[in-house]
Amino acid sequence: VHGGVGRNVAEDIANVELRPRFVSMVSDDAQGEEVLHKLQNHKVDTRFVAQVPDGMGIWLAVFDNTGDVIASISKRPDPSVIADILREQGDEIFSEADAIAVEVDIDDGIMKQILSLSEKHGKQVYALVSNMSIALERRDLLRRVDCFVCNAQEAGQFFSEEYAHLTPDQLALRLADRVRAGDLRRMVITLGSQGAVYADADGSVGVIPSLKVDVIDTTGCGDAFFAGVCIGLTYGR
């Protein structure tokens, strides 16, 4: 199954019949071609996806019997080709976008490019993370994004606190304090079966309960949730 947080998000957005433009890289081999072909079948614009040797990383996850990730290892490709794409075609990409969704694990310099282009063209930026240890080093950059989405465990790492004992209402109030203290614009924390909480710099705070569903597979569910948040905020929900 094709993975990659950014790739997942692009496909999720396309699945609601929007037309996302994906800026990334794949390997210049049959597997890379397969990734591009599937995205194109979902009507994702892949014109800005570079095909390069060893262009895709590998992520190995180990799950426990309840489906939670208990360990993972990864091999990351060299992302410098993305910096080249943004330098040469960033104005075209960003000027025509409604909003920007970004995985903040990406190279620090590329993240700065993305934020600068977004600010230049007046675009909202929504961010998610797959490696919180990297996000911890990007606090200054996360202050420049319009919404940061993560789960409760990641939020605990980010704020150096433990949230397992808090109810959703308690966590929402705690998040409001942390958003103000951290000079963040908006943040959403997912809570699995308990829904999600949100807070923004203007003082809006709340709990969104989950919908009753039959869970088939939780793989990529955070990416799908993030795609929904991006769509809702971009189009005025």
Buried (B, 14 or more C-beta within 10 A) or exposed (E): EEBBBBBBBBBBBBEEEBEBBBBBBBBBEEEBEEBBEBBEEBEBBBEBBBBBEEBBBEBEEEEEEEEEEEEEEEEEBEBEBBBEBBEEEBEEBBEEBEBBBBBBBBBEEBBBBBBBBBEEBEBBBBBBBBBBEBBBEBEEBBBBBBBBBBBBBBBBBBBEEEBEEBEBEEBBBBBBEBBEEBEBBBBBBBBBEBBBBBBBBEEEBEBBEEEEEEEEEBBBBBBBBBBBBBBEBBEEE
